[in-house]
Structure formats: C-alpha cells, structure tokens
C-alpha cells in the first residue's frame, strides 16, 4: 500500500492504477504517451517526482525511473536537473512542414519554395545529360559518396562562401534534409542532448524527435544563439551536439555575426560538442556582404559537419546537397550515408555539376537573388514597421506578434482568407512567451503579383 494518502493531493499526472499491467514500466509509459497525445497533459506540464509517483502507484522507484527513461527516449518528456520532469512541447503533434498537393484554393506564403519560376533555366542542361554517350557511369552503384568530378564541383561551388575542404571529406547526398538525417544518425544516439536556437527549422525538430534525441533550446538575440546561455547549459547538461543555421535562421532570418561564430566555436571546442552547420542560405550572405568571412566549420573543422543544400540556390527538383565533415567523423558519415541512401542519384548530380562548371548555376543564383530583392521590397512596402535585422535577401520574413495564441489564430484565420502562413508553434523547441509570430514565405508564389496580393491580405488582417 502507498505510504501517503493521495486522495486530495495535487499531482501533475495521476494515472489510473487499475489500468496497469506487466511489465509495469512499459504500461506506465503507454499511459503517459496516451494522455499526452490525447491532450490530457499540455506541453511543459510538470510531472510528479519519481518517488512520489512510485508511492502513488505502490511500485518500486526503479520501475518509475525505467518508465520515465522510456518516455524520454520517445521524445515525450524532458528533464531539467534540479527542476523536475516535464512534457515535451511537441510531443503531441507533428510540426513537419511539407507541400500540399492542391494549392489552388490558397496563396502559398507558408512553405518556403525557391522561386520556382527559374526552374526552366536548367532544362537545356537536363537535355544535354540525357544525350550523353557514357550514361553507364551515371546509372550504377559505384562511387556511393559521389563521383570525383561531382564532389569537386561541390567544392568549387562552396568556395564562394569560403568553405574549403578536399575530396576525401565531402559527399554528395540527396538534399539538405537527407544530409541532416545522415549526420544525426551517424553521430548521435537515442537520448543524446543536442542544443539549438529556441526557434529553429521545424523538420529538424521532427527528425530529432523520430531519432529520440533531446533538444535543448538556447535563447537567441540579434547576433544568433547567445554564447553565454550555451555555455551555461553545457555546464548543466551533458550536451553532445549543436544544430545551427548561421547564415539565415529559420524562421527569424537572424544572421550570426563573425564575433558570435568565434564565441560559439570556442565553446564547441571546450566542451567537445559536435556541430551540425546547416548553411543552405550561405549563398545569400556571400552575395550581399562583401566582408563575409567564413562558416563556423572553417574555425573548427574537426568538430563539424557542414551541410550545403542546392535546392534554394539552384533548383529544388534536383535533390542534391553536399555534406562536408572533419576527419574525425569521416567513417561514421560514410557508413551512415551508405546505410540510408546506398547512393545518391548520379544523374541529378551530373546535371548540377554541369550547371556549376558552365556558370549556369551562378546565373540562376543571381536571378533568384534579384527576385529575393524584389520580394523583400514588397514585404517592406506592406510591413514598414517590421524591423528587418536579419539576412536582407532572405526567402522568408518573420513578423513578431504579442502572443503564441495570437500567432496560432493568425495561421488559422489567414488560411480561411485564402493565404497560408506558418506560426511560431511549428518552430518552437520549447514553450516560451519570448518568441511569437508568423513566418511569411516570399519565394513560393508563381509571380510577384500573386505575392503582393497575398501580402496585402496579411497586412490588412494585421492592420498594418
């Protein structure tokens, strides 16, 4: 029997003891998961201490420990030393961002495309590759990391933003999301802590949840993730890695300063963290800033994995990204790549390589930059009071709002008005009153007229 009476005792969660069955730790985990996913336990609800729950259920303390650990590995709960155990903010929902099959009924300002009106510029190169005499080299399992000239093209492309490596430390993969999956699978284990910005790429959040990684949110300012906050959390938690988008945080557009990059690299070095640097938007930083120096990777290559997608800069339909890694991670990354992909399409890689070598990729990139300038100009026209302190060429913009409930209501109301936008609930790594707003995609409409029409609807709704 329980030592204490719990009849009128307040507890964050009171599972029904009559529903328990052996093995008890699994049964408790299933009950907790059910209550979270059915909405009985809201995000960040504090759960009972393990000894208290053990007393309430009249079970051994270690049984509760095993149950909580199982839920932690499933991404359902998280623990703060000295504070307790809490329900994870995204445990009950999927925040994955993906395209919608039928978009005729709304203007797309939610999903960030890549100015698809430029895709016709790759057509002639696709035709040339289709008529090659030696197609056999592109249609087999050889070179799982990418053909040498494909990898060399990647290095050439990344030289423009001062990323330098060699052919032994770069692989060709099937897009940035694929690169992220390869890196996380290769370098992390279930239960590992990985730090990131309080607001970050939603599909990273979902992928980390699938892999049972524990995300540790770090506060951010106008220069990026706050180094003193990261250092504090490194002292408090056994953090294994950190995920960053330094050239253009998604969704805030914040661009990390060179000074902050150095501070963060020093902390990574000191605490032996693994950096996943998702730098798909580096081409925008290098385009507008003549003083752009380098990615964080160049400061600590042996602690880093660098991801350079080409979907935003060149063509989204060519599912190619480059992943660069220090020698310390080389064998693990290559094994993970083979186990997940076996091999990335050499046909896609050949098309992209020819675009890069011929200079066509740079031409496409410049066209996208011009479109981004026009789109950002339209945004400023309709939202003159929104301070743009991030990347000025961003393919999306962030509008801060007073509360998360208002942001969520905006997303719902604007959808009813025929415009799709995304609220911060999709990007939050933990509940916080400090971060609330909506992300507006500027690169997803068929033309500028459609974009302007959508921005006007959003502006009128928000009374700008």
BAPA-96838 format. One record per residue (C-alpha): residue number from 1; residue in three letters; x, y, z. Coordinates in steps of 0.05 Angstrom, whole numbers. Layout:
N
+-----+------+--------+--------+--------+
! seq ! type !     px !     py !     pz !
+-----+------+--------+--------+--------+
! NUM !  ALA !      X !      Y !      Z !
...
+-----+------+--------+--------+--------+
***
This chain:
464
+-----+------+--------+--------+--------+
! seq ! type !     px !     py !     pz !
+-----+------+--------+--------+--------+
!   1 !  UNK !      0 !      0 !      0 !
!   2 !  UNK !     22 !     72 !    -12 !
!   3 !  UNK !     55 !    105 !     48 !
!   4 !  UNK !     17 !    170 !     38 !
!   5 !  UNK !    -55 !    187 !     22 !
!   6 !  UNK !    -63 !    218 !    -48 !
!   7 !  UNK !   -139 !    228 !    -46 !
!   8 !  UNK !   -135 !    304 !    -45 !
!   9 !  UNK !    -62 !    311 !    -62 !
!  10 !  UNK !    -46 !    354 !   -124 !
!  11 !  UNK !     -4 !    318 !   -175 !
!  12 !  UNK !     14 !    338 !   -246 !
!  13 !  UNK !     -7 !    269 !   -270 !
!  14 !  UNK !    -48 !    215 !   -236 !
!  15 !  UNK !    -51 !    152 !   -279 !
!  16 !  UNK !   -105 !    102 !   -262 !
!  17 !  UNK !    -71 !     45 !   -223 !
!  18 !  UNK !   -125 !     -4 !   -246 !
!  19 !  UNK !   -101 !      3 !   -318 !
!  20 !  UNK !    -31 !    -21 !   -303 !
!  21 !  UNK !     -7 !    -88 !   -328 !
!  22 !  UNK !     60 !   -123 !   -330 !
!  23 !  UNK !    114 !   -102 !   -347 !
!  24 !  UNK !     94 !    -41 !   -306 !
!  25 !  UNK !    146 !      7 !   -333 !
!  26 !  UNK !    121 !     -4 !   -404 !
!  27 !  UNK !     49 !      3 !   -382 !
!  28 !  UNK !     64 !     69 !   -346 !
!  29 !  UNK !     99 !     95 !   -409 !
!  30 !  UNK !     40 !     76 !   -452 !
!  31 !  UNK !     -9 !    110 !   -405 !
!  32 !  UNK !     33 !    173 !   -404 !
!  33 !  UNK !     40 !    173 !   -480 !
!  34 !  UNK !    -35 !    164 !   -488 !
!  35 !  UNK !    -52 !    221 !   -440 !
!  36 !  UNK !     -2 !    267 !   -476 !
!  37 !  UNK !    -27 !    251 !   -546 !
!  38 !  UNK !   -100 !    256 !   -526 !
!  39 !  UNK !    -89 !    325 !   -498 !
!  40 !  UNK !    -98 !    310 !   -424 !
!  41 !  UNK !    -28 !    335 !   -410 !
!  42 !  UNK !     -7 !    401 !   -441 !
!  43 !  UNK !     64 !    418 !   -464 !
!  44 !  UNK !    113 !    434 !   -407 !
!  45 !  UNK !     67 !    404 !   -354 !
!  46 !  UNK !    109 !    385 !   -294 !
!  47 !  UNK !    103 !    310 !   -279 !
!  48 !  UNK !    105 !    280 !   -209 !
!  49 !  UNK !    174 !    265 !   -180 !
!  50 !  UNK !    193 !    193 !   -189 !
!  51 !  UNK !    189 !    174 !   -115 !
!  52 !  UNK !    122 !    208 !   -108 !
!  53 !  UNK !     93 !    171 !   -168 !
!  54 !  UNK !    123 !    106 !   -143 !
!  55 !  UNK !     88 !    116 !    -76 !
!  56 !  UNK !     22 !    135 !   -110 !
!  57 !  UNK !     23 !     72 !   -154 !
!  58 !  UNK !     52 !     28 !    -99 !
!  59 !  UNK !    110 !      8 !   -144 !
!  60 !  UNK !    185 !      6 !   -138 !
!  61 !  UNK !    222 !     71 !   -151 !
!  62 !  UNK !    265 !     39 !   -205 !
!  63 !  UNK !    202 !     20 !   -244 !
!  64 !  UNK !    183 !     93 !   -250 !
!  65 !  UNK !    255 !    110 !   -269 !
!  66 !  UNK !    252 !     60 !   -326 !
!  67 !  UNK !    183 !     86 !   -348 !
!  68 !  UNK !    207 !    159 !   -349 !
!  69 !  UNK !    271 !    139 !   -386 !
!  70 !  UNK !    230 !    103 !   -439 !
!  71 !  UNK !    186 !    164 !   -449 !
!  72 !  UNK !    247 !    208 !   -452 !
!  73 !  UNK !    276 !    166 !   -508 !
!  74 !  UNK !    210 !    172 !   -546 !
!  75 !  UNK !    214 !    247 !   -542 !
!  76 !  UNK !    152 !    252 !   -498 !
!  77 !  UNK !    185 !    284 !   -437 !
!  78 !  UNK !    248 !    321 !   -417 !
!  79 !  UNK !    284 !    331 !   -351 !
!  80 !  UNK !    317 !    392 !   -322 !
!  81 !  UNK !    365 !    376 !   -265 !
!  82 !  UNK !    341 !    407 !   -201 !
!  83 !  UNK !    273 !    427 !   -231 !
!  84 !  UNK !    238 !    363 !   -250 !
!  85 !  UNK !    209 !    325 !   -309 !
!  86 !  UNK !    163 !    358 !   -360 !
!  87 !  UNK !    120 !    342 !   -421 !
!  88 !  UNK !    158 !    358 !   -485 !
!  89 !  UNK !    129 !    418 !   -524 !
!  90 !  UNK !    119 !    380 !   -589 !
!  91 !  UNK !    104 !    311 !   -561 !
!  92 !  UNK !     30 !    311 !   -581 !
!  93 !  UNK !     35 !    338 !   -652 !
!  94 !  UNK !     72 !    336 !   -717 !
!  95 !  UNK !    101 !    402 !   -740 !
!  96 !  UNK !    132 !    375 !   -803 !
!  97 !  UNK !    127 !    426 !   -859 !
!  98 !  UNK !    111 !    398 !   -928 !
!  99 !  UNK !     79 !    418 !   -993 !
! 100 !  UNK !      4 !    410 !  -1002 !
! 101 !  UNK !    -20 !    373 !  -1064 !
! 102 !  UNK !    -77 !    420 !  -1082 !
! 103 !  UNK !    -57 !    493 !  -1073 !
! 104 !  UNK !   -107 !    525 !  -1119 !
! 105 !  UNK !   -151 !    548 !  -1061 !
! 106 !  UNK !    -97 !    589 !  -1026 !
! 107 !  UNK !    -36 !    633 !  -1037 !
! 108 !  UNK !     26 !    598 !  -1011 !
! 109 !  UNK !     63 !    641 !   -962 !
! 110 !  UNK !     76 !    583 !   -914 !
! 111 !  UNK !    121 !    531 !   -947 !
! 112 !  UNK !    187 !    564 !   -970 !
! 113 !  UNK !    199 !    546 !  -1042 !
! 114 !  UNK !    257 !    573 !  -1083 !
! 115 !  UNK !    229 !    619 !  -1136 !
! 116 !  UNK !    207 !    560 !  -1179 !
! 117 !  UNK !    197 !    606 !  -1239 !
! 118 !  UNK !    273 !    599 !  -1251 !
! 119 !  UNK !    270 !    524 !  -1259 !
! 120 !  UNK !    264 !    529 !  -1335 !
! 121 !  UNK !    337 !    552 !  -1335 !
! 122 !  UNK !    361 !    481 !  -1322 !
! 123 !  UNK !    322 !    449 !  -1380 !
! 124 !  UNK !    376 !    453 !  -1433 !
! 125 !  UNK !    427 !    422 !  -1386 !
! 126 !  UNK !    379 !    365 !  -1369 !
! 127 !  UNK !    371 !    351 !  -1444 !
! 128 !  UNK !    447 !    350 !  -1455 !
! 129 !  UNK !    457 !    300 !  -1399 !
! 130 !  UNK !    402 !    256 !  -1428 !
! 131 !  UNK !    441 !    252 !  -1493 !
! 132 !  UNK !    508 !    234 !  -1464 !
! 133 !  UNK !    544 !    175 !  -1496 !
! 134 !  UNK !    572 !    149 !  -1430 !
! 135 !  UNK !    509 !    146 !  -1387 !
! 136 !  UNK !    531 !     80 !  -1357 !
! 137 !  UNK !    576 !    115 !  -1308 !
! 138 !  UNK !    515 !    152 !  -1281 !
! 139 !  UNK !    469 !     92 !  -1274 !
! 140 !  UNK !    505 !     43 !  -1228 !
! 141 !  UNK !    522 !     34 !  -1154 !
! 142 !  UNK !    594 !     57 !  -1160 !
! 143 !  UNK !    620 !    116 !  -1120 !
! 144 !  UNK !    568 !    118 !  -1064 !
! 145 !  UNK !    598 !    183 !  -1039 !
! 146 !  UNK !    592 !    215 !  -1107 !
! 147 !  UNK !    635 !    213 !  -1170 !
! 148 !  UNK !    701 !    252 !  -1161 !
! 149 !  UNK !    682 !    306 !  -1210 !
! 150 !  UNK !    614 !    314 !  -1176 !
! 151 !  UNK !    648 !    324 !  -1109 !
! 152 !  UNK !    698 !    372 !  -1140 !
! 153 !  UNK !    640 !    414 !  -1168 !
! 154 !  UNK !    612 !    417 !  -1098 !
! 155 !  UNK !    678 !    443 !  -1070 !
! 156 !  UNK !    681 !    494 !  -1127 !
! 157 !  UNK !    610 !    518 !  -1110 !
! 158 !  UNK !    625 !    525 !  -1036 !
! 159 !  UNK !    689 !    565 !  -1048 !
! 160 !  UNK !    645 !    626 !  -1060 !
! 161 !  UNK !    628 !    627 !   -986 !
! 162 !  UNK !    697 !    608 !   -963 !
! 163 !  UNK !    685 !    535 !   -947 !
! 164 !  UNK !    749 !    496 !   -962 !
! 165 !  UNK !    758 !    421 !   -958 !
! 166 !  UNK !    784 !    363 !  -1001 !
! 167 !  UNK !    753 !    306 !  -1040 !
! 168 !  UNK !    762 !    257 !   -982 !
! 169 !  UNK !    718 !    298 !   -935 !
! 170 !  UNK !    657 !    314 !   -979 !
! 171 !  UNK !    599 !    270 !  -1001 !
! 172 !  UNK !    541 !    281 !  -1048 !
! 173 !  UNK !    474 !    268 !  -1016 !
! 174 !  UNK !    400 !    274 !  -1033 !
! 175 !  UNK !    384 !    343 !  -1007 !
! 176 !  UNK !    394 !    380 !   -941 !
! 177 !  UNK !    342 !    340 !   -903 !
! 178 !  UNK !    376 !    276 !   -924 !
! 179 !  UNK !    443 !    305 !   -903 !
! 180 !  UNK !    413 !    322 !   -835 !
! 181 !  UNK !    386 !    251 !   -826 !
! 182 !  UNK !    453 !    221 !   -845 !
! 183 !  UNK !    491 !    266 !   -796 !
! 184 !  UNK !    444 !    256 !   -738 !
! 185 !  UNK !    440 !    181 !   -748 !
! 186 !  UNK !    516 !    175 !   -754 !
! 187 !  UNK !    538 !    218 !   -696 !
! 188 !  UNK !    483 !    214 !   -643 !
! 189 !  UNK !    449 !    161 !   -600 !
! 190 !  UNK !    378 !    160 !   -572 !
! 191 !  UNK !    374 !    203 !   -510 !
! 192 !  UNK !    432 !    249 !   -530 !
! 193 !  UNK !    423 !    323 !   -518 !
! 194 !  UNK !    430 !    370 !   -577 !
! 195 !  UNK !    427 !    445 !   -568 !
! 196 !  UNK !    396 !    493 !   -618 !
! 197 !  UNK !    362 !    560 !   -624 !
! 198 !  UNK !    296 !    569 !   -587 !
! 199 !  UNK !    264 !    578 !   -656 !
! 200 !  UNK !    292 !    532 !   -710 !
! 201 !  UNK !    277 !    491 !   -772 !
! 202 !  UNK !    214 !    451 !   -758 !
! 203 !  UNK !    235 !    389 !   -797 !
! 204 !  UNK !    298 !    385 !   -755 !
! 205 !  UNK !    254 !    385 !   -692 !
! 206 !  UNK !    213 !    327 !   -721 !
! 207 !  UNK !    273 !    288 !   -744 !
! 208 !  UNK !    306 !    295 !   -676 !
! 209 !  UNK !    241 !    270 !   -644 !
! 210 !  UNK !    240 !    210 !   -691 !
! 211 !  UNK !    311 !    193 !   -672 !
! 212 !  UNK !    295 !    202 !   -597 !
! 213 !  UNK !    344 !    260 !   -589 !
! 214 !  UNK !    332 !    311 !   -534 !
! 215 !  UNK !    331 !    382 !   -560 !
! 216 !  UNK !    357 !    435 !   -512 !
! 217 !  UNK !    333 !    505 !   -532 !
! 218 !  UNK !    383 !    563 !   -524 !
! 219 !  UNK !    360 !    635 !   -524 !
! 220 !  UNK !    379 !    679 !   -582 !
! 221 !  UNK !    389 !    753 !   -597 !
! 222 !  UNK !    402 !    795 !   -659 !
! 223 !  UNK !    470 !    761 !   -669 !
! 224 !  UNK !    446 !    689 !   -663 !
! 225 !  UNK !    447 !    638 !   -608 !
! 226 !  UNK !    473 !    670 !   -543 !
! 227 !  UNK !    541 !    643 !   -525 !
! 228 !  UNK !    536 !    654 !   -450 !
! 229 !  UNK !    469 !    616 !   -450 !
! 230 !  UNK !    501 !    558 !   -488 !
! 231 !  UNK !    560 !    556 !   -440 !
! 232 !  UNK !    513 !    556 !   -380 !
! 233 !  UNK !    473 !    497 !   -409 !
! 234 !  UNK !    537 !    459 !   -425 !
! 235 !  UNK !    554 !    463 !   -351 !
! 236 !  UNK !    484 !    439 !   -332 !
! 237 !  UNK !    471 !    384 !   -383 !
! 238 !  UNK !    514 !    331 !   -418 !
! 239 !  UNK !    504 !    364 !   -486 !
! 240 !  UNK !    533 !    324 !   -544 !
! 241 !  UNK !    519 !    368 !   -603 !
! 242 !  UNK !    492 !    433 !   -630 !
! 243 !  UNK !    450 !    448 !   -693 !
! 244 !  UNK !    455 !    517 !   -724 !
! 245 !  UNK !    433 !    556 !   -786 !
! 246 !  UNK !    482 !    614 !   -781 !
! 247 !  UNK !    470 !    649 !   -848 !
! 248 !  UNK !    395 !    655 !   -840 !
! 249 !  UNK !    359 !    625 !   -781 !
! 250 !  UNK !    292 !    593 !   -799 !
! 251 !  UNK !    243 !    626 !   -784 !
! 252 !  UNK !    273 !    691 !   -755 !
! 253 !  UNK !    324 !    706 !   -811 !
! 254 !  UNK !    376 !    723 !   -758 !
! 255 !  UNK !    446 !    721 !   -786 !
! 256 !  UNK !    502 !    702 !   -738 !
! 257 !  UNK !    557 !    753 !   -732 !
! 258 !  UNK !    631 !    735 !   -741 !
! 259 !  UNK !    645 !    751 !   -669 !
! 260 !  UNK !    589 !    705 !   -646 !
! 261 !  UNK !    614 !    649 !   -692 !
! 262 !  UNK !    682 !    653 !   -658 !
! 263 !  UNK !    650 !    652 !   -588 !
! 264 !  UNK !    607 !    591 !   -607 !
! 265 !  UNK !    666 !    555 !   -638 !
! 266 !  UNK !    707 !    564 !   -575 !
! 267 !  UNK !    650 !    534 !   -533 !
! 268 !  UNK !    643 !    476 !   -581 !
! 269 !  UNK !    718 !    463 !   -576 !
! 270 !  UNK !    719 !    469 !   -500 !
! 271 !  UNK !    661 !    422 !   -488 !
! 272 !  UNK !    677 !    376 !   -547 !
! 273 !  UNK !    609 !    385 !   -579 !
! 274 !  UNK !    591 !    362 !   -649 !
! 275 !  UNK !    569 !    419 !   -694 !
! 276 !  UNK !    516 !    407 !   -748 !
! 277 !  UNK !    521 !    471 !   -790 !
! 278 !  UNK !    461 !    476 !   -837 !
! 279 !  UNK !    484 !    532 !   -883 !
! 280 !  UNK !    439 !    526 !   -943 !
! 281 !  UNK !    429 !    602 !   -945 !
! 282 !  UNK !    503 !    620 !   -944 !
! 283 !  UNK !    498 !    640 !  -1017 !
! 284 !  UNK !    454 !    698 !   -996 !
! 285 !  UNK !    503 !    722 !   -943 !
! 286 !  UNK !    561 !    719 !   -992 !
! 287 !  UNK !    520 !    755 !  -1045 !
! 288 !  UNK !    503 !    818 !  -1006 !
! 289 !  UNK !    561 !    822 !   -956 !
! 290 !  UNK !    630 !    837 !   -987 !
! 291 !  UNK !    661 !    825 !   -919 !
! 292 !  UNK !    631 !    756 !   -909 !
! 293 !  UNK !    686 !    714 !   -878 !
! 294 !  UNK !    671 !    641 !   -869 !
! 295 !  UNK !    626 !    587 !   -839 !
! 296 !  UNK !    637 !    563 !   -768 !
! 297 !  UNK !    663 !    499 !   -800 !
! 298 !  UNK !    728 !    534 !   -820 !
! 299 !  UNK !    742 !    551 !   -748 !
! 300 !  UNK !    733 !    480 !   -721 !
! 301 !  UNK !    732 !    431 !   -780 !
! 302 !  UNK !    747 !    370 !   -736 !
! 303 !  UNK !    685 !    383 !   -693 !
! 304 !  UNK !    639 !    400 !   -751 !
! 305 !  UNK !    592 !    373 !   -804 !
! 306 !  UNK !    574 !    425 !   -857 !
! 307 !  UNK !    511 !    419 !   -899 !
! 308 !  UNK !    504 !    458 !   -964 !
! 309 !  UNK !    438 !    447 !  -1000 !
! 310 !  UNK !    427 !    470 !  -1072 !
! 311 !  UNK !    351 !    468 !  -1074 !
! 312 !  UNK !    344 !    541 !  -1054 !
! 313 !  UNK !    403 !    568 !  -1092 !
! 314 !  UNK !    398 !    529 !  -1158 !
! 315 !  UNK !    339 !    481 !  -1167 !
! 316 !  UNK !    294 !    447 !  -1116 !
! 317 !  UNK !    277 !    389 !  -1161 !
! 318 !  UNK !    350 !    367 !  -1166 !
! 319 !  UNK !    354 !    333 !  -1098 !
! 320 !  UNK !    428 !    346 !  -1086 !
! 321 !  UNK !    465 !    373 !  -1026 !
! 322 !  UNK !    538 !    370 !  -1004 !
! 323 !  UNK !    559 !    346 !   -935 !
! 324 !  UNK !    629 !    364 !   -912 !
! 325 !  UNK !    660 !    334 !   -849 !
! 326 !  UNK !    723 !    332 !   -808 !
! 327 !  UNK !    767 !    271 !   -810 !
! 328 !  UNK !    743 !    252 !   -740 !
! 329 !  UNK !    673 !    239 !   -768 !
! 330 !  UNK !    691 !    213 !   -837 !
! 331 !  UNK !    679 !    138 !   -829 !
! 332 !  UNK !    615 !    146 !   -789 !
! 333 !  UNK !    585 !    195 !   -840 !
! 334 !  UNK !    603 !    150 !   -899 !
! 335 !  UNK !    574 !     88 !   -865 !
! 336 !  UNK !    510 !    125 !   -848 !
! 337 !  UNK !    505 !    152 !   -919 !
! 338 !  UNK !    511 !     82 !   -948 !
! 339 !  UNK !    461 !     51 !   -898 !
! 340 !  UNK !    409 !    105 !   -911 !
! 341 !  UNK !    419 !    121 !   -985 !
! 342 !  UNK !    464 !     66 !  -1014 !
! 343 !  UNK !    477 !    121 !  -1066 !
! 344 !  UNK !    450 !    189 !  -1087 !
! 345 !  UNK !    427 !    195 !  -1160 !
! 346 !  UNK !    488 !    208 !  -1204 !
! 347 !  UNK !    441 !    234 !  -1258 !
! 348 !  UNK !    418 !    291 !  -1214 !
! 349 !  UNK !    489 !    303 !  -1191 !
! 350 !  UNK !    514 !    306 !  -1263 !
! 351 !  UNK !    461 !    357 !  -1282 !
! 352 !  UNK !    480 !    400 !  -1223 !
! 353 !  UNK !    555 !    392 !  -1237 !
! 354 !  UNK !    547 !    416 !  -1308 !
! 355 !  UNK !    506 !    476 !  -1284 !
! 356 !  UNK !    562 !    494 !  -1236 !
! 357 !  UNK !    620 !    484 !  -1284 !
! 358 !  UNK !    586 !    521 !  -1341 !
! 359 !  UNK !    569 !    581 !  -1298 !
! 360 !  UNK !    495 !    570 !  -1308 !
! 361 !  UNK !    485 !    556 !  -1234 !
! 362 !  UNK !    513 !    624 !  -1217 !
! 363 !  UNK !    466 !    655 !  -1268 !
! 364 !  UNK !    407 !    620 !  -1236 !
! 365 !  UNK !    430 !    641 !  -1167 !
! 366 !  UNK !    436 !    714 !  -1189 !
! 367 !  UNK !    365 !    711 !  -1217 !
! 368 !  UNK !    339 !    685 !  -1151 !
! 369 !  UNK !    376 !    739 !  -1113 !
! 370 !  UNK !    344 !    792 !  -1157 !
! 371 !  UNK !    276 !    762 !  -1144 !
! 372 !  UNK !    291 !    760 !  -1070 !
! 373 !  UNK !    308 !    834 !  -1071 !
! 374 !  UNK !    242 !    850 !  -1105 !
! 375 !  UNK !    203 !    805 !  -1057 !
! 376 !  UNK !    235 !    836 !   -996 !
! 377 !  UNK !    219 !    904 !  -1024 !
! 378 !  UNK !    145 !    885 !  -1028 !
! 379 !  UNK !    147 !    859 !   -957 !
! 380 !  UNK !    175 !    926 !   -933 !
! 381 !  UNK !    121 !    962 !   -971 !
! 382 !  UNK !     65 !    926 !   -934 !
! 383 !  UNK !    101 !    919 !   -867 !
! 384 !  UNK !    142 !    983 !   -858 !
! 385 !  UNK !    143 !    977 !   -783 !
! 386 !  UNK !    172 !    907 !   -781 !
! 387 !  UNK !    246 !    914 !   -766 !
! 388 !  UNK !    288 !    874 !   -815 !
! 389 !  UNK !    351 !    859 !   -776 !
! 390 !  UNK !    367 !    791 !   -806 !
! 391 !  UNK !    391 !    769 !   -875 !
! 392 !  UNK !    365 !    823 !   -922 !
! 393 !  UNK !    358 !    774 !   -980 !
! 394 !  UNK !    320 !    721 !   -941 !
! 395 !  UNK !    268 !    679 !   -978 !
! 396 !  UNK !    222 !    690 !   -919 !
! 397 !  UNK !    206 !    742 !   -866 !
! 398 !  UNK !    186 !    739 !   -793 !
! 399 !  UNK !    131 !    782 !   -763 !
! 400 !  UNK !    134 !    784 !   -686 !
! 401 !  UNK !     67 !    782 !   -650 !
! 402 !  UNK !     47 !    792 !   -578 !
! 403 !  UNK !     28 !    721 !   -560 !
! 404 !  UNK !     32 !    649 !   -585 !
! 405 !  UNK !    -44 !    644 !   -584 !
! 406 !  UNK !    -49 !    704 !   -629 !
! 407 !  UNK !      2 !    674 !   -676 !
! 408 !  UNK !    -36 !    608 !   -680 !
! 409 !  UNK !   -101 !    646 !   -692 !
! 410 !  UNK !    -67 !    684 !   -748 !
! 411 !  UNK !    -48 !    620 !   -783 !
! 412 !  UNK !   -119 !    593 !   -778 !
! 413 !  UNK !   -154 !    659 !   -797 !
! 414 !  UNK !   -109 !    674 !   -856 !
! 415 !  UNK !   -119 !    603 !   -883 !
! 416 !  UNK !   -194 !    619 !   -883 !
! 417 !  UNK !   -178 !    683 !   -921 !
! 418 !  UNK !   -140 !    644 !   -974 !
! 419 !  UNK !    -68 !    654 !   -951 !
! 420 !  UNK !    -25 !    601 !   -918 !
! 421 !  UNK !     27 !    625 !   -867 !
! 422 !  UNK !     62 !    588 !   -810 !
! 423 !  UNK !     61 !    608 !   -737 !
! 424 !  UNK !    118 !    600 !   -687 !
! 425 !  UNK !     85 !    538 !   -658 !
! 426 !  UNK !    118 !    500 !   -716 !
! 427 !  UNK !    188 !    525 !   -699 !
! 428 !  UNK !    189 !    528 !   -623 !
! 429 !  UNK !    235 !    478 !   -588 !
! 430 !  UNK !    202 !    494 !   -521 !
! 431 !  UNK !    144 !    537 !   -498 !
! 432 !  UNK !    165 !    610 !   -487 !
! 433 !  UNK !    129 !    676 !   -484 !
! 434 !  UNK !    191 !    710 !   -513 !
! 435 !  UNK !    182 !    682 !   -583 !
! 436 !  UNK !    117 !    691 !   -620 !
! 437 !  UNK !    100 !    709 !   -691 !
! 438 !  UNK !     87 !    684 !   -762 !
! 439 !  UNK !    134 !    667 !   -818 !
! 440 !  UNK !    118 !    694 !   -887 !
! 441 !  UNK !    148 !    658 !   -947 !
! 442 !  UNK !    168 !    706 !  -1003 !
! 443 !  UNK !    193 !    656 !  -1054 !
! 444 !  UNK !    134 !    609 !  -1064 !
! 445 !  UNK !     84 !    644 !  -1109 !
! 446 !  UNK !     84 !    639 !  -1185 !
! 447 !  UNK !     96 !    713 !  -1194 !
! 448 !  UNK !    105 !    779 !  -1157 !
! 449 !  UNK !     33 !    799 !  -1169 !
! 450 !  UNK !      8 !    739 !  -1131 !
! 451 !  UNK !     58 !    752 !  -1075 !
! 452 !  UNK !     35 !    824 !  -1069 !
! 453 !  UNK !    -38 !    803 !  -1066 !
! 454 !  UNK !    -22 !    754 !  -1010 !
! 455 !  UNK !     19 !    805 !   -971 !
! 456 !  UNK !    -38 !    856 !   -977 !
! 457 !  UNK !    -87 !    806 !   -946 !
! 458 !  UNK !    -39 !    792 !   -888 !
! 459 !  UNK !    -25 !    866 !   -879 !
! 460 !  UNK !    -99 !    883 !   -877 !
! 461 !  UNK !   -113 !    827 !   -828 !
! 462 !  UNK !    -58 !    851 !   -781 !
! 463 !  UNK !    -79 !    924 !   -790 !
! 464 !  UNK !    -11 !    947 !   -816 !
+-----+------+--------+--------+--------+
***
